[in-house]
Amino acid sequence: MGIPLLDSGMFWCNATNRMPRTAAKLSQQWKGLKVKLLAKPKMDEASCPSNQTWLEGTLQSLACEANGTPTPLVLCFKEGATEEFHQEENISRNDSGAYQCKATNSHGTDRWMVTVQVEYRPTISLLAASASLPIRRGASFNITCQAGGSPPAVYT
C-alpha cells in the first residue's frame, strides 16, 4: 500500500481474516514499523525571519534555523564577507546589510537571504551658524545641524 509520508513515526499494520476451520473466530496479526523520514533542509520566514532589527552595542545572532532530517547545519555570511557571522557578536552599525544563510545536511542544501538593520543613536556631524560670531540682537542668521542615526534623527 503506498501512502505519502508526511512525518516520521510508528506505522501499524493489522491483518484480519476468518480462518476456514474456525469460521466463527477471527484471526488477526499486528506488526509495527518505525519510520524516520529523511528530508533536505528548508528555511522559511518562520525558521529564519528575512528582516531582522538589532541594536548597536548589544550581543546578537542571526535568528536562523532550518527544518530537515538529519538536523541541518546553518551557516550565515554577510554579503561580500568570507568569514562566517558568529553567534552572539557585539553589534555595530557596520553589521547592517544583506546576509546569506546556508543550511546543509546529507540530503541537500537550502539558501535564504536576510536583511539586517542596525539601529543606533544619533550623532551630530555638523553644527554651524551662517553669520560670524558674535551675532547682534535682532540680526537674522541660520543654524545648520546635521546628524546621522538609525532610525533617522528628528531635529528640534
KEZA-257446 format. One record per atom (N, C-alpha, C): residue number from 1; residue in one letter; atom name; y, x, z. Coordinates in Angstrom, 1 decimal, decimal comma. Layout:
BEGIN
fise / zake / mimi / y / x / z
NUM / A / CA / Y / X / Z
...
This chain:
BEGIN
fise / zake / mimi / y / x / z
1 / M / N / -1,2 / 0,9 / 0,0
1 / M / CA / 0,0 / 0,0 / 0,0
1 / M / C / 1,2 / 0,9 / 0,0
2 / G / N / 2,2 / 0,7 / -0,9
2 / G / CA / 3,4 / 1,5 / -1,0
2 / G / C / 4,6 / 0,8 / -0,4
3 / I / N / 5,1 / 1,5 / 0,7
3 / I / CA / 6,3 / 0,9 / 1,4
3 / I / C / 7,3 / 2,0 / 1,4
4 / P / N / 8,6 / 1,8 / 0,9
4 / P / CA / 9,6 / 2,9 / 1,0
4 / P / C / 9,9 / 3,2 / 2,5
5 / L / N / 9,8 / 4,4 / 2,9
5 / L / CA / 10,1 / 4,8 / 4,2
5 / L / C / 11,6 / 5,0 / 4,4
6 / L / N / 12,1 / 4,3 / 5,5
6 / L / CA / 13,5 / 4,4 / 5,8
6 / L / C / 13,7 / 5,3 / 7,0
7 / D / N / 12,7 / 5,5 / 7,8
7 / D / CA / 12,8 / 6,3 / 9,1
7 / D / C / 11,5 / 6,8 / 9,5
8 / S / N / 11,5 / 7,8 / 10,3
8 / S / CA / 10,3 / 8,3 / 10,9
8 / S / C / 9,7 / 7,3 / 12,0
9 / G / N / 8,5 / 7,5 / 12,3
9 / G / CA / 7,9 / 6,6 / 13,4
9 / G / C / 6,4 / 6,5 / 13,3
10 / M / N / 5,9 / 5,6 / 14,1
10 / M / CA / 4,5 / 5,3 / 14,1
10 / M / C / 4,2 / 4,1 / 13,3
11 / F / N / 3,2 / 4,2 / 12,4
11 / F / CA / 2,8 / 3,1 / 11,5
11 / F / C / 1,4 / 2,7 / 11,8
12 / W / N / 1,1 / 1,5 / 11,8
12 / W / CA / -0,2 / 1,0 / 12,2
12 / W / C / -0,9 / 0,2 / 11,1
13 / C / N / -2,2 / 0,3 / 11,0
13 / C / CA / -3,0 / -0,4 / 10,0
13 / C / C / -4,0 / -1,3 / 10,8
14 / N / N / -4,1 / -2,5 / 10,5
14 / N / CA / -5,0 / -3,4 / 11,1
14 / N / C / -5,9 / -4,0 / 10,0
15 / A / N / -7,2 / -3,7 / 10,0
15 / A / CA / -8,1 / -4,3 / 9,1
15 / A / C / -9,0 / -5,3 / 9,8
16 / T / N / -9,1 / -6,5 / 9,2
16 / T / CA / -9,9 / -7,6 / 9,8
16 / T / C / -10,8 / -8,2 / 8,8
17 / N / N / -12,0 / -8,6 / 9,1
17 / N / CA / -12,9 / -9,3 / 8,2
17 / N / C / -13,9 / -10,1 / 9,1
18 / R / N / -14,6 / -11,0 / 8,4
18 / R / CA / -15,7 / -11,7 / 9,1
18 / R / C / -17,0 / -11,0 / 8,5
19 / M / N / -17,7 / -10,4 / 9,4
19 / M / CA / -18,9 / -9,8 / 9,0
19 / M / C / -20,0 / -10,8 / 8,7
20 / P / N / -20,8 / -10,6 / 7,6
20 / P / CA / -21,7 / -11,7 / 7,1
20 / P / C / -22,7 / -12,1 / 8,2
21 / R / N / -23,2 / -11,2 / 9,0
21 / R / CA / -24,2 / -11,6 / 10,0
21 / R / C / -23,6 / -12,3 / 11,2
22 / T / N / -22,3 / -12,1 / 11,4
22 / T / CA / -21,7 / -12,8 / 12,6
22 / T / C / -20,4 / -13,5 / 12,1
23 / A / N / -20,7 / -14,5 / 11,2
23 / A / CA / -19,6 / -15,2 / 10,6
23 / A / C / -18,6 / -15,8 / 11,6
24 / A / N / -19,1 / -16,1 / 12,7
24 / A / CA / -18,2 / -16,8 / 13,7
24 / A / C / -17,3 / -15,8 / 14,4
25 / K / N / -17,7 / -14,5 / 14,3
25 / K / CA / -16,9 / -13,5 / 15,0
25 / K / C / -16,1 / -12,6 / 14,1
26 / L / N / -14,8 / -12,3 / 14,4
26 / L / CA / -14,0 / -11,5 / 13,6
26 / L / C / -14,3 / -10,0 / 14,0
27 / S / N / -14,2 / -9,2 / 13,0
27 / S / CA / -14,3 / -7,7 / 13,3
27 / S / C / -13,0 / -7,1 / 12,8
28 / Q / N / -12,5 / -6,2 / 13,6
28 / Q / CA / -11,2 / -5,5 / 13,3
28 / Q / C / -11,2 / -4,1 / 13,7
29 / Q / N / -10,3 / -3,3 / 13,1
29 / Q / CA / -10,1 / -1,9 / 13,4
29 / Q / C / -8,7 / -1,6 / 13,3
30 / W / N / -8,1 / -0,9 / 14,3
30 / W / CA / -6,7 / -0,5 / 14,3
30 / W / C / -6,7 / 1,1 / 14,1
31 / K / N / -5,8 / 1,6 / 13,3
31 / K / CA / -5,6 / 3,0 / 13,2
31 / K / C / -4,1 / 3,2 / 13,1
32 / G / N / -3,6 / 4,3 / 13,7
32 / G / CA / -2,2 / 4,6 / 13,7
32 / G / C / -2,0 / 5,9 / 13,0
33 / L / N / -0,8 / 6,1 / 12,4
33 / L / CA / -0,4 / 7,3 / 11,7
33 / L / C / 1,1 / 7,6 / 12,0
34 / K / N / 1,3 / 8,8 / 12,6
34 / K / CA / 2,7 / 9,1 / 12,9
34 / K / C / 3,3 / 9,8 / 11,7
35 / V / N / 4,4 / 9,3 / 11,2
35 / V / CA / 5,1 / 9,8 / 10,0
35 / V / C / 6,4 / 10,3 / 10,4
36 / K / N / 6,7 / 11,5 / 9,9
36 / K / CA / 8,0 / 12,2 / 10,1
36 / K / C / 8,7 / 12,3 / 8,7
37 / L / N / 9,7 / 11,5 / 8,5
37 / L / CA / 10,4 / 11,5 / 7,3
37 / L / C / 11,3 / 12,8 / 7,1
38 / L / N / 11,2 / 13,5 / 6,1
38 / L / CA / 12,0 / 14,7 / 5,9
38 / L / C / 13,1 / 14,3 / 4,9
39 / A / N / 14,3 / 14,8 / 5,2
39 / A / CA / 15,4 / 14,4 / 4,4
39 / A / C / 16,4 / 15,5 / 4,2
40 / K / N / 17,0 / 15,6 / 3,0
40 / K / CA / 18,1 / 16,6 / 2,8
40 / K / C / 19,3 / 16,2 / 3,6
41 / P / N / 20,2 / 17,2 / 3,9
41 / P / CA / 21,4 / 16,9 / 4,7
41 / P / C / 22,3 / 15,9 / 4,0
42 / K / N / 23,0 / 15,1 / 4,8
42 / K / CA / 24,0 / 14,2 / 4,3
42 / K / C / 25,2 / 14,2 / 5,3
43 / M / N / 26,4 / 14,4 / 4,8
43 / M / CA / 27,6 / 14,3 / 5,7
43 / M / C / 28,4 / 13,1 / 5,1
44 / D / N / 29,1 / 12,4 / 6,0
44 / D / CA / 29,9 / 11,3 / 5,6
44 / D / C / 31,1 / 11,2 / 6,6
45 / E / N / 31,9 / 10,2 / 6,5
45 / E / CA / 33,1 / 10,0 / 7,3
45 / E / C / 32,7 / 9,9 / 8,8
46 / A / N / 31,6 / 9,3 / 9,1
46 / A / CA / 31,2 / 9,1 / 10,5
46 / A / C / 30,7 / 10,5 / 11,1
47 / S / N / 30,0 / 11,3 / 10,3
47 / S / CA / 29,5 / 12,5 / 10,9
47 / S / C / 30,5 / 13,7 / 10,7
48 / C / N / 31,5 / 13,6 / 9,9
48 / C / CA / 32,4 / 14,7 / 9,6
48 / C / C / 33,7 / 14,1 / 9,1
49 / P / N / 34,6 / 13,6 / 10,0
49 / P / CA / 35,9 / 13,0 / 9,5
49 / P / C / 36,6 / 13,9 / 8,5
50 / S / N / 37,0 / 13,3 / 7,4
50 / S / CA / 37,7 / 14,1 / 6,4
50 / S / C / 39,1 / 14,4 / 6,7
51 / N / N / 39,8 / 13,8 / 7,6
51 / N / CA / 41,1 / 14,1 / 8,1
51 / N / C / 41,1 / 14,3 / 9,6
52 / Q / N / 41,5 / 15,5 / 10,0
52 / Q / CA / 41,5 / 15,8 / 11,5
52 / Q / C / 42,8 / 16,4 / 11,8
53 / T / N / 43,4 / 16,0 / 13,0
53 / T / CA / 44,6 / 16,5 / 13,5
53 / T / C / 44,4 / 17,2 / 14,8
54 / W / N / 45,0 / 18,5 / 14,8
54 / W / CA / 44,8 / 19,3 / 16,0
54 / W / C / 46,2 / 19,7 / 16,6
55 / L / N / 46,3 / 20,2 / 17,8
55 / L / CA / 47,5 / 20,5 / 18,4
55 / L / C / 47,5 / 22,1 / 18,6
56 / E / N / 48,6 / 22,7 / 18,2
56 / E / CA / 48,7 / 24,1 / 18,2
56 / E / C / 48,6 / 24,6 / 19,7
57 / G / N / 47,9 / 25,7 / 19,9
57 / G / CA / 47,7 / 26,3 / 21,2
57 / G / C / 46,5 / 25,7 / 22,0
58 / T / N / 45,8 / 24,8 / 21,4
58 / T / CA / 44,6 / 24,2 / 22,0
58 / T / C / 43,3 / 24,8 / 21,4
59 / L / N / 42,2 / 24,7 / 22,1
59 / L / CA / 40,9 / 25,1 / 21,6
59 / L / C / 40,4 / 23,9 / 20,8
60 / Q / N / 40,0 / 24,2 / 19,6
60 / Q / CA / 39,5 / 23,1 / 18,7
60 / Q / C / 38,3 / 23,6 / 17,9
61 / S / N / 37,5 / 22,7 / 17,4
61 / S / CA / 36,4 / 23,0 / 16,5
61 / S / C / 36,4 / 21,9 / 15,5
62 / L / N / 35,8 / 22,2 / 14,3
62 / L / CA / 35,7 / 21,1 / 13,3
62 / L / C / 34,6 / 20,2 / 13,8
63 / A / N / 35,0 / 18,9 / 13,9
63 / A / CA / 34,0 / 17,9 / 14,4
63 / A / C / 33,1 / 17,5 / 13,2
64 / C / N / 32,2 / 18,3 / 12,9
64 / C / CA / 31,3 / 18,0 / 11,7
64 / C / C / 29,8 / 18,3 / 12,1
65 / E / N / 29,1 / 17,3 / 11,8
65 / E / CA / 27,6 / 17,3 / 11,9
65 / E / C / 27,1 / 16,8 / 10,6
66 / A / N / 25,7 / 16,9 / 10,4
66 / A / CA / 25,1 / 16,3 / 9,2
66 / A / C / 23,8 / 15,7 / 9,7
67 / N / N / 23,5 / 14,6 / 9,0
67 / N / CA / 22,2 / 13,9 / 9,2
67 / N / C / 21,2 / 14,6 / 8,3
68 / G / N / 19,9 / 14,6 / 8,7
68 / G / CA / 18,8 / 15,2 / 7,9
68 / G / C / 17,7 / 15,7 / 8,8
69 / T / N / 16,5 / 15,8 / 8,2
69 / T / CA / 15,4 / 16,3 / 8,9
69 / T / C / 14,7 / 17,4 / 8,1
70 / P / N / 14,5 / 18,6 / 8,6
70 / P / CA / 14,9 / 19,1 / 9,9
70 / P / C / 16,4 / 19,1 / 10,0
71 / T / N / 16,9 / 19,2 / 11,3
71 / T / CA / 18,3 / 19,2 / 11,6
71 / T / C / 19,0 / 20,3 / 10,8
72 / P / N / 20,0 / 19,9 / 10,0
72 / P / CA / 20,7 / 20,9 / 9,1
72 / P / C / 21,7 / 21,8 / 9,9
73 / L / N / 21,8 / 23,0 / 9,4
73 / L / CA / 22,8 / 24,0 / 9,9
73 / L / C / 24,1 / 23,7 / 9,1
74 / V / N / 25,2 / 23,5 / 9,9
74 / V / CA / 26,5 / 23,2 / 9,3
74 / V / C / 27,5 / 24,4 / 9,5
75 / L / N / 28,0 / 24,9 / 8,4
75 / L / CA / 29,0 / 26,0 / 8,5
75 / L / C / 30,2 / 25,5 / 7,7
76 / C / N / 31,4 / 25,8 / 8,3
76 / C / CA / 32,7 / 25,4 / 7,7
76 / C / C / 33,6 / 26,6 / 7,4
77 / F / N / 34,2 / 26,6 / 6,3
77 / F / CA / 35,1 / 27,7 / 5,9
77 / F / C / 36,4 / 27,1 / 5,4
78 / K / N / 37,5 / 27,8 / 5,8
78 / K / CA / 38,8 / 27,4 / 5,3
78 / K / C / 38,9 / 27,8 / 3,8
79 / E / N / 39,5 / 27,0 / 2,9
79 / E / CA / 39,6 / 27,4 / 1,5
79 / E / C / 40,3 / 28,8 / 1,4
80 / G / N / 39,6 / 29,6 / 0,6
80 / G / CA / 40,2 / 31,0 / 0,4
80 / G / C / 39,7 / 32,0 / 1,4
81 / A / N / 39,1 / 31,6 / 2,5
81 / A / CA / 38,6 / 32,5 / 3,6
81 / A / C / 37,1 / 32,8 / 3,3
82 / T / N / 36,8 / 34,0 / 3,7
82 / T / CA / 35,4 / 34,4 / 3,6
82 / T / C / 34,6 / 34,3 / 4,9
83 / E / N / 35,4 / 34,2 / 6,0
83 / E / CA / 34,8 / 34,1 / 7,3
83 / E / C / 34,6 / 32,7 / 7,8
84 / E / N / 33,5 / 32,4 / 8,4
84 / E / CA / 33,3 / 31,0 / 8,9
84 / E / C / 34,3 / 30,7 / 10,0
85 / F / N / 34,7 / 29,4 / 10,0
85 / F / CA / 35,5 / 28,9 / 11,1
85 / F / C / 34,6 / 28,7 / 12,3
86 / H / N / 34,9 / 29,5 / 13,4
86 / H / CA / 34,1 / 29,4 / 14,6
86 / H / C / 34,4 / 28,3 / 15,5
87 / Q / N / 33,4 / 27,8 / 16,2
87 / Q / CA / 33,7 / 26,7 / 17,2
87 / Q / C / 34,6 / 27,2 / 18,3
88 / E / N / 35,4 / 26,2 / 18,7
88 / E / CA / 36,3 / 26,4 / 19,9
88 / E / C / 37,3 / 27,6 / 19,6
89 / E / N / 38,1 / 27,5 / 18,6
89 / E / CA / 39,1 / 28,5 / 18,3
89 / E / C / 40,4 / 28,1 / 18,9
90 / N / N / 41,3 / 29,1 / 19,3
90 / N / CA / 42,6 / 28,8 / 19,7
90 / N / C / 43,5 / 28,5 / 18,5
91 / I / N / 44,0 / 27,4 / 18,3
91 / I / CA / 44,6 / 26,9 / 17,1
91 / I / C / 46,1 / 27,3 / 16,9
92 / S / N / 46,4 / 27,7 / 15,7
92 / S / CA / 47,8 / 28,0 / 15,3
92 / S / C / 48,2 / 27,1 / 14,1
93 / R / N / 49,5 / 27,0 / 13,8
93 / R / CA / 49,9 / 26,2 / 12,6
93 / R / C / 49,3 / 26,8 / 11,3
94 / N / N / 48,9 / 28,0 / 11,3
94 / N / CA / 48,3 / 28,6 / 10,1
94 / N / C / 46,9 / 28,1 / 9,9
95 / D / N / 46,3 / 27,3 / 10,8
95 / D / CA / 45,0 / 26,8 / 10,6
95 / D / C / 45,0 / 25,4 / 9,9
96 / S / N / 46,2 / 24,9 / 9,6
96 / S / CA / 46,3 / 23,7 / 8,7
96 / S / C / 45,8 / 24,0 / 7,3
97 / G / N / 45,2 / 23,1 / 6,7
97 / G / CA / 44,7 / 23,3 / 5,3
97 / G / C / 43,4 / 22,6 / 5,1
98 / A / N / 42,8 / 23,0 / 3,9
98 / A / CA / 41,6 / 22,4 / 3,5
98 / A / C / 40,4 / 23,2 / 3,9
99 / Y / N / 39,3 / 22,6 / 4,4
99 / Y / CA / 38,1 / 23,3 / 4,8
99 / Y / C / 36,9 / 22,7 / 4,0
100 / Q / N / 36,0 / 23,5 / 3,7
100 / Q / CA / 34,7 / 23,0 / 3,1
100 / Q / C / 33,6 / 23,3 / 4,1
101 / C / N / 32,9 / 22,2 / 4,4
101 / C / CA / 31,7 / 22,3 / 5,3
101 / C / C / 30,5 / 22,1 / 4,5
102 / K / N / 29,5 / 23,0 / 4,8
102 / K / CA / 28,2 / 23,0 / 4,0
102 / K / C / 27,1 / 22,8 / 5,0
103 / A / N / 26,3 / 21,8 / 4,8
103 / A / CA / 25,1 / 21,5 / 5,6
103 / A / C / 23,9 / 21,9 / 4,8
104 / T / N / 23,0 / 22,6 / 5,4
104 / T / CA / 21,8 / 23,1 / 4,7
104 / T / C / 20,5 / 22,9 / 5,6
105 / N / N / 19,5 / 22,5 / 5,0
105 / N / CA / 18,1 / 22,5 / 5,6
105 / N / C / 17,1 / 22,9 / 4,5
106 / S / N / 15,9 / 22,8 / 4,8
106 / S / CA / 14,8 / 23,3 / 3,8
106 / S / C / 14,7 / 22,3 / 2,7
107 / H / N / 15,4 / 21,1 / 2,7
107 / H / CA / 15,3 / 20,1 / 1,7
107 / H / C / 16,5 / 20,0 / 0,8
108 / G / N / 17,6 / 20,8 / 1,1
108 / G / CA / 18,7 / 20,8 / 0,3
108 / G / C / 20,0 / 21,1 / 1,0
109 / T / N / 21,1 / 20,8 / 0,3
109 / T / CA / 22,5 / 21,2 / 0,8
109 / T / C / 23,4 / 20,0 / 0,5
110 / D / N / 24,4 / 19,8 / 1,3
110 / D / CA / 25,5 / 18,9 / 1,1
110 / D / C / 26,8 / 19,5 / 1,4
111 / R / N / 27,8 / 19,2 / 0,7
111 / R / CA / 29,1 / 19,8 / 1,0
111 / R / C / 30,1 / 18,7 / 1,2
112 / W / N / 31,1 / 18,9 / 2,1
112 / W / CA / 32,1 / 17,9 / 2,5
112 / W / C / 33,4 / 18,6 / 2,7
113 / M / N / 34,5 / 18,0 / 2,2
113 / M / CA / 35,8 / 18,6 / 2,4
113 / M / C / 36,5 / 17,9 / 3,5
114 / V / N / 37,3 / 18,7 / 4,3
114 / V / CA / 38,0 / 18,3 / 5,5
114 / V / C / 39,4 / 18,8 / 5,4
115 / T / N / 40,4 / 17,9 / 5,6
115 / T / CA / 41,8 / 18,4 / 5,7
115 / T / C / 42,2 / 18,4 / 7,1
116 / V / N / 42,8 / 19,5 / 7,6
116 / V / CA / 43,2 / 19,7 / 8,9
116 / V / C / 44,7 / 19,8 / 9,0
117 / Q / N / 45,3 / 19,0 / 9,8
117 / Q / CA / 46,8 / 19,1 / 10,0
117 / Q / C / 47,0 / 19,5 / 11,5
118 / V / N / 47,7 / 20,7 / 11,7
118 / V / CA / 48,0 / 21,2 / 13,0
118 / V / C / 49,4 / 20,7 / 13,3
119 / E / N / 49,6 / 20,0 / 14,5
119 / E / CA / 50,9 / 19,6 / 14,9
119 / E / C / 51,4 / 20,7 / 15,9
120 / Y / N / 52,7 / 20,9 / 15,8
120 / Y / CA / 53,4 / 21,9 / 16,7
120 / Y / C / 54,8 / 21,5 / 16,9
121 / R / N / 55,4 / 22,1 / 18,1
121 / R / CA / 56,7 / 21,7 / 18,5
121 / R / C / 57,8 / 22,2 / 17,5
122 / P / N / 58,9 / 21,6 / 17,4
122 / P / CA / 60,0 / 22,0 / 16,5
122 / P / C / 60,6 / 23,4 / 17,0
123 / T / N / 60,9 / 24,2 / 16,0
123 / T / CA / 61,6 / 25,4 / 16,3
123 / T / C / 62,9 / 25,5 / 15,4
124 / I / N / 64,0 / 25,7 / 16,0
124 / I / CA / 65,3 / 25,7 / 15,3
124 / I / C / 65,4 / 27,0 / 14,6
125 / S / N / 65,5 / 27,0 / 13,3
125 / S / CA / 65,6 / 28,2 / 12,5
125 / S / C / 67,1 / 28,5 / 12,0
126 / L / N / 67,9 / 27,5 / 12,1
126 / L / CA / 69,3 / 27,7 / 11,7
126 / L / C / 70,3 / 26,8 / 12,5
127 / L / N / 71,3 / 27,4 / 13,1
127 / L / CA / 72,4 / 26,6 / 13,7
127 / L / C / 73,7 / 27,3 / 13,4
128 / A / N / 74,5 / 26,6 / 12,6
128 / A / CA / 75,8 / 27,3 / 12,1
128 / A / C / 76,9 / 26,3 / 12,0
129 / A / N / 78,1 / 26,7 / 12,2
129 / A / CA / 79,3 / 25,9 / 12,1
129 / A / C / 80,0 / 26,3 / 10,8
130 / S / N / 80,7 / 25,3 / 10,1
130 / S / CA / 81,3 / 25,6 / 8,8
130 / S / C / 82,7 / 26,2 / 9,0
131 / A / N / 83,2 / 26,2 / 10,1
131 / A / CA / 84,6 / 26,7 / 10,4
131 / A / C / 84,4 / 28,0 / 11,2
132 / S / N / 85,5 / 28,8 / 11,2
132 / S / CA / 85,5 / 30,0 / 12,1
132 / S / C / 85,7 / 29,6 / 13,5
133 / L / N / 85,1 / 30,3 / 14,4
133 / L / CA / 85,3 / 30,1 / 15,8
133 / L / C / 86,5 / 30,9 / 16,3
134 / P / N / 87,3 / 30,5 / 17,2
134 / P / CA / 87,3 / 29,1 / 17,9
134 / P / C / 87,9 / 28,1 / 16,9
135 / I / N / 87,5 / 26,8 / 17,2
135 / I / CA / 88,0 / 25,7 / 16,4
135 / I / C / 89,0 / 25,0 / 17,2
136 / R / N / 90,1 / 24,6 / 16,6
136 / R / CA / 91,2 / 23,9 / 17,2
136 / R / C / 90,8 / 22,5 / 17,5
137 / R / N / 91,3 / 21,9 / 18,6
137 / R / CA / 91,1 / 20,5 / 18,9
137 / R / C / 91,6 / 19,7 / 17,7
138 / G / N / 90,8 / 18,7 / 17,3
138 / G / CA / 91,2 / 17,8 / 16,2
138 / G / C / 90,8 / 18,3 / 14,8
139 / A / N / 90,4 / 19,5 / 14,7
139 / A / CA / 90,0 / 20,1 / 13,4
139 / A / C / 88,7 / 19,6 / 13,0
140 / S / N / 88,5 / 19,4 / 11,6
140 / S / CA / 87,2 / 19,0 / 11,1
140 / S / C / 86,3 / 20,2 / 10,9
141 / F / N / 85,0 / 20,0 / 11,1
141 / F / CA / 84,1 / 21,0 / 10,8
141 / F / C / 82,7 / 20,4 / 10,7
142 / N / N / 81,7 / 21,1 / 10,2
142 / N / CA / 80,3 / 20,7 / 10,1
142 / N / C / 79,4 / 21,6 / 10,8
143 / I / N / 78,4 / 21,1 / 11,4
143 / I / CA / 77,4 / 21,9 / 12,1
143 / I / C / 76,1 / 21,7 / 11,3
144 / T / N / 75,5 / 22,8 / 10,9
144 / T / CA / 74,2 / 22,7 / 10,2
144 / T / C / 73,1 / 23,2 / 11,2
145 / C / N / 72,1 / 22,3 / 11,2
145 / C / CA / 70,9 / 22,6 / 12,1
145 / C / C / 69,7 / 22,4 / 11,3
146 / Q / N / 68,8 / 23,4 / 11,2
146 / Q / CA / 67,5 / 23,3 / 10,5
146 / Q / C / 66,4 / 23,6 / 11,5
147 / A / N / 65,3 / 22,9 / 11,4
147 / A / CA / 64,2 / 23,1 / 12,3
147 / A / C / 62,9 / 22,8 / 11,6
148 / G / N / 61,9 / 23,5 / 11,9
148 / G / CA / 60,6 / 23,2 / 11,4
148 / G / C / 59,7 / 22,7 / 12,5
149 / G / N / 58,8 / 21,8 / 12,2
149 / G / CA / 57,9 / 21,2 / 13,2
149 / G / C / 56,9 / 20,3 / 12,5
150 / S / N / 55,9 / 20,0 / 13,1
150 / S / CA / 54,9 / 19,1 / 12,6
150 / S / C / 54,4 / 18,2 / 13,7
151 / P / N / 54,7 / 16,9 / 13,6
151 / P / CA / 55,4 / 16,2 / 12,6
151 / P / C / 56,9 / 16,6 / 12,4
152 / P / N / 57,5 / 16,3 / 11,3
152 / P / CA / 58,9 / 16,8 / 11,1
152 / P / C / 59,9 / 16,5 / 12,2
153 / A / N / 60,8 / 17,4 / 12,5
153 / A / CA / 61,7 / 17,2 / 13,6
153 / A / C / 62,7 / 16,1 / 13,3
154 / V / N / 63,2 / 15,4 / 14,3
154 / V / CA / 64,3 / 14,4 / 14,3
154 / V / C / 65,5 / 15,1 / 14,9
155 / Y / N / 66,6 / 15,0 / 14,3
155 / Y / CA / 67,8 / 15,7 / 14,8
155 / Y / C / 68,8 / 14,7 / 15,5
156 / T / N / 69,4 / 15,2 / 16,6
156 / T / CA / 70,4 / 14,4 / 17,3
156 / T / C / 71,5 / 15,4 / 17,6
